Amino acid sequence: MEQYFPIILIALFAVVLFVLPARQRKRAQAQAQALQESLAIGTPVMTTAGLHGSVAGIGDKTIDLEIAPGVVVTFARQAILEVRKPVPTGDATGDGPDYGTPGTTGGRPVDGTL
């Protein structure tokens, strides 16, 4: 039995070095595919470069993002990193973002700059 111990160790190392990373890669590819299939016009997203925008158009290999009103840029579909939650809009009901009291921690600066 002692003579087989090194062979068993080598087999275990092979499993750890090859099989487990392959499973993780497959899982990541499945998540990326699910993300691509979930994209629809108007969905807020973030690219791998950190650019935030909403989907304005979807092509086979590209996606158009509106990053500002009237400003549309085209990216490769693989550049979409994640789907973001929509930003709540401020309205009379108070459901909008809470900026706090000006000049306090978490609020806008006293001079009104962003």
DSSP file (Angstrom, degrees, kcal/mol; ACC not computed):
  #  RESIDUE AA STRUCTURE BP1 BP2  ACC     N-H-->O    O-->H-N    N-H-->O    O-->H-N    TCO  KAPPA ALPHA  PHI   PSI    X-CA   Y-CA   Z-CA
    1    1 A M    >>        0   0    0      0, 0.0     3,-1.1     0, 0.0     4,-0.6   0.000 360.0 360.0 360.0 -35.7    0.0    0.0    0.0
    2    2 A E  G >4  +     0   0    0      1,-0.3     3,-0.7     2,-0.2     0, 0.0   0.813 360.0  60.8 -62.8 -29.7    2.9    2.4    0.7
    3    3 A Q  G 34 S+     0   0    0      1,-0.2     4,-0.3     2,-0.1    -1,-0.3   0.739 104.1  49.8 -71.6 -21.3    4.1    2.1   -2.8
    4    4 A Y  G <> S+     0   0    0     -3,-1.1     4,-2.3     1,-0.2    -1,-0.2   0.563  85.6  89.1 -92.0  -9.4    0.8    3.5   -4.2
    5    5 A F  H <X S+     0   0    0     -3,-0.7     4,-2.3    -4,-0.6     5,-0.2   0.909  86.4  49.0 -58.0 -47.2    0.8    6.5   -1.9
    6    6 A P  H  > S+     0   0    0      0, 0.0     4,-2.3     0, 0.0    -1,-0.2   0.881 111.5  50.7 -61.6 -35.5    2.8    8.8   -4.2
    7    7 A I  H  > S+     0   0    0     -4,-0.3     4,-2.2     2,-0.2    -2,-0.2   0.894 109.7  50.1 -67.7 -38.8    0.5    7.9   -7.1
    8    8 A I  H  X S+     0   0    0     -4,-2.3     4,-2.2     2,-0.2    -1,-0.2   0.904 110.4  50.1 -65.2 -41.3   -2.6    8.6   -5.1
    9    9 A L  H  X S+     0   0    0     -4,-2.3     4,-2.5     2,-0.2    -2,-0.2   0.913 110.0  50.0 -62.9 -43.3   -1.1   12.0   -4.1
   10   10 A I  H  X S+     0   0    0     -4,-2.3     4,-2.2     1,-0.2    -1,-0.2   0.905 110.2  50.8 -62.9 -40.7   -0.4   12.9   -7.7
   11   11 A A  H  X S+     0   0    0     -4,-2.2     4,-1.9     2,-0.2    -1,-0.2   0.902 110.1  49.8 -63.8 -40.6   -3.9   11.9   -8.7
   12   12 A L  H  X S+     0   0    0     -4,-2.2     4,-2.4     2,-0.2    -2,-0.2   0.910 110.1  50.2 -64.1 -42.3   -5.4   14.1   -6.0
   13   13 A F  H  X S+     0   0    0     -4,-2.5     4,-2.8     1,-0.2     5,-0.2   0.890 108.0  53.9 -62.3 -39.1   -3.2   17.1   -7.1
   14   14 A A  H  X>S+     0   0    0     -4,-2.2     4,-2.1     2,-0.2     5,-0.8   0.909 109.4  48.1 -62.0 -41.6   -4.4   16.5  -10.7
   15   15 A V  I  X>S+     0   0    0     -4,-1.9     5,-1.7     1,-0.2     4,-0.9   0.938 114.4  45.7 -63.1 -46.8   -8.0   16.7   -9.5
   16   16 A V  I  <5S+     0   0    0     -4,-2.4    -2,-0.2     1,-0.2    -1,-0.2   0.894 118.8  41.3 -65.0 -40.2   -7.3   19.9   -7.5
   17   17 A L  I  <5S+     0   0    0     -4,-2.8    -1,-0.2    -5,-0.2    -2,-0.2   0.755 131.0  17.7 -82.5 -24.9   -5.4   21.6  -10.3
   18   18 A F  I  X5S+     0   0    0     -4,-2.1     4,-1.2    -5,-0.2    -3,-0.2   0.801 122.6  43.7-115.8 -45.9   -7.5   20.7  -13.3
   19   19 A V  I  X<S+     0   0    0     -4,-0.9     4,-1.9    -5,-0.8    -3,-0.2   0.940 111.5  48.9 -76.1 -47.5  -11.0   19.5  -12.4
   20   20 A L  H  ><S+     0   0    0     -5,-1.7     4,-1.9     1,-0.2     5,-0.2   0.923 112.3  47.1 -63.6 -46.3  -12.0   22.0   -9.8
   21   21 A P  H  > S+     0   0    0      0, 0.0     4,-2.4     0, 0.0    -1,-0.2   0.868 109.5  55.8 -62.5 -33.2  -11.0   25.1  -11.8
   22   22 A A  H  X S+     0   0    0     -4,-1.2     4,-2.2     2,-0.2    -2,-0.2   0.893 106.8  49.6 -65.1 -38.5  -12.7   23.7  -14.9
   23   23 A R  H  X S+     0   0    0     -4,-1.9     4,-2.2     2,-0.2    -1,-0.2   0.900 111.0  49.3 -65.4 -40.6  -16.0   23.5  -12.9
   24   24 A Q  H  X S+     0   0    0     -4,-1.9     4,-2.3     2,-0.2    -2,-0.2   0.900 110.4  50.7 -65.6 -40.0  -15.6   27.0  -11.7
   25   25 A R  H  X S+     0   0    0     -4,-2.4     4,-2.3     2,-0.2    -2,-0.2   0.909 110.1  49.9 -62.0 -42.9  -15.0   28.2  -15.3
   26   26 A K  H  X S+     0   0    0     -4,-2.2     4,-2.0     1,-0.2    -2,-0.2   0.898 110.4  50.0 -63.7 -41.0  -18.1   26.4  -16.5
   27   27 A R  H  X S+     0   0    0     -4,-2.2     4,-2.0     2,-0.2    -1,-0.2   0.903 110.5  49.9 -63.6 -42.0  -20.2   28.0  -13.7
   28   28 A A  H  X S+     0   0    0     -4,-2.3     4,-2.3     1,-0.2    -2,-0.2   0.885 109.6  51.4 -65.0 -38.8  -18.9   31.4  -14.6
   29   29 A Q  H  X S+     0   0    0     -4,-2.3     4,-2.3     2,-0.2    -1,-0.2   0.888 108.8  51.1 -65.0 -38.5  -19.7   30.9  -18.3
   30   30 A A  H  X S+     0   0    0     -4,-2.0     4,-2.1     2,-0.2    -2,-0.2   0.896 110.3  48.9 -65.6 -39.6  -23.3   29.8  -17.4
   31   31 A Q  H  X S+     0   0    0     -4,-2.0     4,-2.2     2,-0.2    -2,-0.2   0.908 111.0  50.0 -65.7 -41.3  -23.7   33.0  -15.3
   32   32 A A  H  X S+     0   0    0     -4,-2.3     4,-2.3     2,-0.2    -2,-0.2   0.896 110.6  50.1 -63.4 -40.4  -22.4   35.2  -18.1
   33   33 A Q  H  X S+     0   0    0     -4,-2.3     4,-2.1     2,-0.2    -1,-0.2   0.902 110.0  50.1 -64.3 -41.4  -24.8   33.5  -20.5
   34   34 A A  H  X S+     0   0    0     -4,-2.1     4,-1.3     2,-0.2    -2,-0.2   0.886 110.0  51.2 -64.5 -38.7  -27.7   34.0  -18.2
   35   35 A L  H  X S+     0   0    0     -4,-2.2     4,-0.6     2,-0.2     3,-0.4   0.927 109.6  49.7 -63.4 -45.3  -26.8   37.7  -17.9
   36   36 A Q  H >< S+     0   0    0     -4,-2.3     3,-0.8     1,-0.2    -2,-0.2   0.883 111.2  49.1 -62.1 -38.9  -26.6   38.1  -21.6
   37   37 A E  H 3< S+     0   0    0     -4,-2.1    -1,-0.2     1,-0.2    -2,-0.2   0.748 106.2  57.6 -73.3 -22.8  -30.1   36.5  -22.0
   38   38 A S  H 3< S+     0   0    0     -4,-1.3    -1,-0.2    -3,-0.4    -2,-0.2   0.574  80.1 112.3 -84.3  -8.8  -31.6   38.8  -19.3
   39   39 A L    <<  +     0   0    0     -3,-0.8     2,-0.3    -4,-0.6    19,-0.0  -0.439  39.0 164.8 -70.2 134.9  -30.6   42.0  -21.1
   40   40 A A    >   -     0   0    0     -2,-0.2     3,-2.1    17,-0.0    15,-0.3  -0.949  47.8 -76.3-142.3 160.9  -33.6   44.1  -22.4
   41   41 A I  T 3  S+     0   0    0     -2,-0.3    15,-0.2     1,-0.3    17,-0.0  -0.386 119.4  25.3 -62.0 132.1  -33.9   47.6  -23.6
   42   42 A G  T 3  S+     0   0    0     13,-2.9    -1,-0.3     1,-0.3    14,-0.1   0.284  84.9 137.8  96.2  -8.3  -34.0   50.0  -20.6
   43   43 A T    <   -     0   0    0     -3,-2.1    12,-2.2    12,-0.1     2,-0.4  -0.557  54.3-128.7 -72.0 126.3  -32.0   47.7  -18.3
   44   44 A P  E     +A   54   0A   0      0, 0.0    40,-2.5     0, 0.0     2,-0.3  -0.627  39.7 170.7 -75.8 132.0  -29.5   49.6  -16.3
   45   45 A V  E     -AB  53  83A   0      8,-3.2     8,-2.1    -2,-0.4     2,-0.4  -0.863  30.2-138.2-136.2 167.2  -26.0   48.0  -16.6
   46   46 A M  E     -AB  52  82A   0     36,-2.3    35,-2.3    -2,-0.3    36,-1.7  -0.996  21.8-139.0-127.4 136.6  -22.3   48.5  -15.7
   47   47 A T  E >   - B   0  80A   0      4,-2.3     3,-1.7    -2,-0.4    33,-0.2  -0.355  31.1-101.9 -86.9 171.6  -19.5   47.6  -18.2
   48   48 A T  T 3  S+     0   0    0     31,-2.3    32,-0.1     1,-0.3    -1,-0.1   0.727 124.4  57.0 -64.9 -20.8  -16.2   46.0  -17.3
   49   49 A A  T 3  S-     0   0    0     30,-0.3    -1,-0.3     2,-0.1    31,-0.1   0.501 122.6-106.3 -87.1  -4.8  -14.7   49.5  -17.5
   50   50 A G    <   +     0   0    0     -3,-1.7     2,-0.4     1,-0.3    -2,-0.1   0.543  69.5 146.9  93.9   7.3  -17.1   50.8  -14.9
   51   51 A L        -     0   0    0      1,-0.0    -4,-2.3     2,-0.0     2,-0.4  -0.654  35.4-150.2 -81.2 129.3  -19.3   52.8  -17.2
   52   52 A H  E     +A   46   0A   0     -2,-0.4     2,-0.3    -6,-0.2    -6,-0.2  -0.800  34.4 127.3-100.6 140.8  -22.9   52.9  -16.1
   53   53 A G  E     -A   45   0A   0     -8,-2.1    -8,-3.2    -2,-0.4     2,-0.4  -0.964  50.7 -99.1-169.8-179.1  -25.7   53.2  -18.6
   54   54 A S  E     -AC  44  66A   0     12,-2.0    12,-3.3    -2,-0.3     2,-0.3  -0.923  43.4 -98.4-119.5 148.6  -29.0   51.7  -19.8
   55   55 A V  E     + C   0  65A   0    -12,-2.2   -13,-2.9    -2,-0.4    10,-0.3  -0.449  41.2 169.7 -67.9 124.1  -29.5   49.4  -22.7
   56   56 A A  E     +     0   0A   0      8,-3.5     2,-0.3     1,-0.4     9,-0.2   0.645  67.1   1.6-106.7 -23.7  -30.7   51.4  -25.7
   57   57 A G  E     - C   0  64A   0      7,-1.5     7,-2.8   -17,-0.1     2,-0.4  -0.975  59.6-145.2-163.5 151.4  -30.3   48.6  -28.4
   58   58 A I  E     + C   0  63A   0     -2,-0.3     5,-0.2     5,-0.2     2,-0.2  -0.984  19.0 175.3-128.1 126.1  -29.3   45.0  -28.6
   59   59 A G        -     0   0    0      3,-2.8    -2,-0.0    -2,-0.4     5,-0.0  -0.519  47.6 -92.5-112.4-174.9  -27.4   43.4  -31.6
   60   60 A D  S    S+     0   0    0     -2,-0.2    -1,-0.0     1,-0.1     3,-0.0   0.935 120.3   2.9 -65.9 -46.2  -26.0   40.0  -32.1
   61   61 A K  S    S+     0   0    0     16,-0.1    16,-2.1    15,-0.0    17,-0.3   0.442 128.4  56.9-120.2  -4.4  -22.5   40.8  -30.9
   62   62 A T  E     - D   0  76A   0     14,-0.3    -3,-2.8    15,-0.1     2,-0.4  -0.824  57.6-156.8-127.1 165.4  -22.9   44.4  -29.7
   63   63 A I  E     -CD  58  75A   0     12,-2.8    12,-2.8    -2,-0.3     2,-0.5  -0.996  14.4-137.5-142.0 137.2  -25.1   46.4  -27.4
   64   64 A D  E     -CD  57  74A   0     -7,-2.8    -8,-3.5    -2,-0.4    -7,-1.5  -0.837  20.5-164.4 -97.6 128.8  -25.9   50.1  -27.4
   65   65 A L  E     -CD  55  73A   0      8,-3.3     8,-2.9    -2,-0.5     2,-0.8  -0.936  15.8-143.6-115.3 135.1  -25.8   51.9  -24.1
   66   66 A E  E     +CD  54  72A   0    -12,-3.3   -12,-2.0    -2,-0.4     6,-0.2  -0.870  23.3 173.0 -94.0 112.4  -27.3   55.3  -23.3
   67   67 A I  E     +     0   0A   0      4,-1.9    -1,-0.1    -2,-0.8     5,-0.1   0.614  69.7   5.7 -98.1 -14.2  -24.9   56.9  -20.9
   68   68 A A  E >  S- D   0  71A   0      3,-1.0     3,-2.7   -14,-0.1    -1,-0.3  -0.951 106.4 -64.5-155.8 161.2  -26.5   60.3  -20.8
   69   69 A P  T 3  S-     0   0    0      0, 0.0     3,-0.1     0, 0.0    -2,-0.0  -0.332 125.7   0.0 -55.9 117.8  -29.7   61.6  -22.4
   70   70 A G  T 3  S+     0   0    0     -2,-0.2     2,-0.7     1,-0.2    -4,-0.0   0.410 106.0 112.6  84.6  -1.7  -29.2   61.4  -26.1
   71   71 A V  E <   +D   68   0A   0     -3,-2.7    -4,-1.9     2,-0.0    -3,-1.0  -0.909  41.5 176.5-109.2 111.0  -25.7   59.9  -25.8
   72   72 A V  E     -D   66   0A   0     -2,-0.7     2,-0.3    -6,-0.2    -6,-0.2  -0.953   5.3-175.3-118.8 130.6  -25.5   56.4  -27.1
   73   73 A V  E     -D   65   0A   0     -8,-2.9    -8,-3.3    -2,-0.4     2,-0.4  -0.892  20.0-129.0-122.0 154.4  -22.3   54.3  -27.3
   74   74 A T  E     +D   64   0A   0     -2,-0.3     2,-0.3   -10,-0.2   -10,-0.2  -0.885  27.9 175.1-108.5 132.9  -21.8   50.8  -28.7
   75   75 A F  E     -D   63   0A   0    -12,-2.8   -12,-2.8    -2,-0.4     2,-0.2  -0.879  38.4 -98.9-127.1 159.3  -20.0   48.1  -26.7
   76   76 A A  E >   -D   62   0A   0     -2,-0.3     3,-1.9   -14,-0.2   -14,-0.3  -0.561  38.2-119.7 -69.7 145.2  -19.3   44.4  -27.3
   77   77 A R  G >  S+     0   0    0    -16,-2.1     3,-1.5     1,-0.3   -15,-0.1   0.823 112.1  63.4 -60.3 -31.0  -21.9   42.3  -25.4
   78   78 A Q  G 3  S+     0   0    0    -17,-0.3    -1,-0.3     1,-0.3   -16,-0.1   0.653  87.8  72.9 -68.4 -13.7  -19.1   40.7  -23.4
   79   79 A A  G <  S+     0   0    0     -3,-1.9   -31,-2.3   -32,-0.1     2,-0.7   0.587  70.8 101.5 -77.8  -9.2  -18.3   44.1  -21.9
   80   80 A I  E <   +B   47   0A   0     -3,-1.5   -33,-0.3   -33,-0.2     3,-0.1  -0.669  46.6 177.0 -79.1 117.3  -21.4   44.0  -19.8
   81   81 A L  E     -     0   0A   0    -35,-2.3     2,-0.3    -2,-0.7   -34,-0.2   0.895  57.2 -12.3 -88.3 -45.5  -20.3   43.1  -16.3
   82   82 A E  E     -B   46   0A   0    -36,-1.7   -36,-2.3   -47,-0.0     2,-0.5  -0.995  59.0-111.2-156.8 157.5  -23.5   43.3  -14.3
   83   83 A V  E     -B   45   0A   0     -2,-0.3   -38,-0.3   -38,-0.2     2,-0.2  -0.812  38.8-149.3 -90.3 130.3  -27.1   44.4  -14.3
   84   84 A R        -     0   0    0    -40,-2.5     3,-0.1    -2,-0.5   -38,-0.0  -0.603  19.0-103.4 -99.2 159.4  -27.6   47.3  -11.9
   85   85 A K        -     0   0    0     -2,-0.2    -1,-0.1     1,-0.1   -40,-0.0  -0.576  48.4 -98.5 -75.3 143.8  -30.7   48.2   -9.9
   86   86 A P        -     0   0    0      0, 0.0    -1,-0.1     0, 0.0   -43,-0.0  -0.353  37.9-112.1 -62.3 144.2  -32.7   51.2  -11.3
   87   87 A V        -     0   0    0      1,-0.1     2,-0.1    -3,-0.1     9,-0.0  -0.656  34.0-119.3 -77.3 126.0  -31.9   54.5   -9.6
   88   88 A P        -     0   0    0      0, 0.0     2,-0.3     0, 0.0    -1,-0.1  -0.409  25.3-130.8 -66.5 141.9  -35.0   55.6   -7.8
   89   89 A T        -     0   0    0      7,-0.2     2,-0.4    -2,-0.1     6,-0.1  -0.727  18.1-117.1 -93.7 143.2  -36.4   59.0   -9.0
   90   90 A G        +     0   0    0     -2,-0.3     2,-0.3     6,-0.2     8,-0.0  -0.636  46.9 156.9 -77.7 131.1  -37.2   61.7   -6.5
   91   91 A D    >   -     0   0    0     -2,-0.4     3,-1.7     0, 0.0     5,-0.4  -0.813  57.8 -80.6-142.3-175.2  -40.8   62.7   -6.5
   92   92 A A  T 3  S+     0   0    0      1,-0.3    -2,-0.0    -2,-0.3     0, 0.0   0.702 119.2  65.7 -66.4 -20.5  -43.4   64.3   -4.1
   93   93 A T  T 3  S-     0   0    0      1,-0.1    -1,-0.3     0, 0.0    -3,-0.0   0.598 108.5-119.0 -79.4  -8.9  -43.9   61.1   -2.2
   94   94 A G  S <  S+     0   0    0     -3,-1.7    -2,-0.1     1,-0.0    -4,-0.1   0.665  76.2 128.2  81.8  15.5  -40.4   61.1   -0.9
   95   95 A D        +     0   0    0     -6,-0.1     3,-0.1    -4,-0.0    -5,-0.1   0.488  47.4  98.6 -81.6  -1.7  -39.5   57.8   -2.5
   96   96 A G  S    S-     0   0    0     -5,-0.4    -7,-0.2     1,-0.2    -6,-0.2  -0.009  90.0 -57.6 -77.7-176.0  -36.4   59.2   -4.1
   97   97 A P        -     0   0    0      0, 0.0     2,-0.8     0, 0.0    -1,-0.2  -0.341  50.5-127.0 -64.7 144.2  -32.8   59.1   -3.0
   98   98 A D        +     0   0    0      1,-0.1     3,-0.1    -3,-0.1    -3,-0.0  -0.833  29.3 175.1 -96.5 109.4  -32.1   60.4    0.5
   99   99 A Y        -     0   0    0     -2,-0.8     9,-0.4     1,-0.2    -1,-0.1   0.507  33.7-143.1 -91.7  -5.4  -29.3   62.9    0.3
  100  100 A G        -     0   0    0      7,-0.2     8,-0.2     2,-0.1    -1,-0.2  -0.177  44.8 -31.8  75.3-172.2  -29.6   63.9    3.9
  101  101 A T  S >  S-     0   0    0      4,-0.2     3,-2.1     6,-0.1     6,-0.2  -0.672  77.5 -99.3 -82.0 134.4  -29.1   67.4    5.3
  102  102 A P  T 3  S+     0   0    0      0, 0.0     8,-0.1     0, 0.0     3,-0.1  -0.262 107.4  20.2 -56.3 136.4  -26.6   69.5    3.3
  103  103 A G  T 3  S+     0   0    0      5,-3.7     2,-0.2     1,-0.3     7,-0.1   0.375 100.9 108.4  88.8  -4.5  -23.2   69.5    5.0
  104  104 A T  S X  S-     0   0    0     -3,-2.1     3,-2.1     4,-0.3    -1,-0.3  -0.584  85.2 -75.4-100.3 167.8  -23.7   66.4    7.1
  105  105 A T  T 3  S+     0   0    0      1,-0.3    -4,-0.2    -2,-0.2    -1,-0.1  -0.411 121.7  15.1 -62.2 129.1  -22.1   63.0    6.6
  106  106 A G  T 3  S+     0   0    0      1,-0.3    -1,-0.3    -2,-0.1     2,-0.1   0.292 112.0  96.9  88.7 -10.0  -23.7   61.3    3.6
  107  107 A G  S <  S-     0   0    0     -3,-2.1    -1,-0.3    -6,-0.2    -7,-0.2  -0.337  85.7 -76.0-100.1-175.4  -25.3   64.4    2.4
  108  108 A R        -     0   0    0     -9,-0.4    -5,-3.7    -8,-0.2    -4,-0.3  -0.499  58.3 -93.6 -77.4 152.1  -24.4   67.0   -0.3
  109  109 A P    >   -     0   0    0      0, 0.0     3,-1.7     0, 0.0    -1,-0.1  -0.224  34.1-112.2 -62.0 157.7  -21.7   69.4    0.6
  110  110 A V  T 3  S+     0   0    0      1,-0.3    -2,-0.1    -8,-0.1    -6,-0.0   0.849 115.7  59.9 -61.4 -35.8  -22.7   72.8    2.0
  111  111 A D  T 3  S-     0   0    0      1,-0.1    -1,-0.3     2,-0.0    -3,-0.0   0.502 113.6-116.9 -76.6  -0.2  -21.6   74.7   -1.2
  112  112 A G    <   +     0   0    0     -3,-1.7    -2,-0.1     1,-0.3    -1,-0.1   0.441  67.2 138.7  85.3  -0.1  -24.1   72.6   -3.2
  113  113 A T              0   0    0      1,-0.1    -1,-0.3    -5,-0.0    -2,-0.0  -0.357 360.0 360.0 -74.1 159.3  -21.5   70.9   -5.4
  114  114 A L              0   0    0     -6,-0.1    -1,-0.1    -2,-0.1    -2,-0.0   0.444 360.0 360.0 -89.9 360.0  -21.8   67.2   -6.2
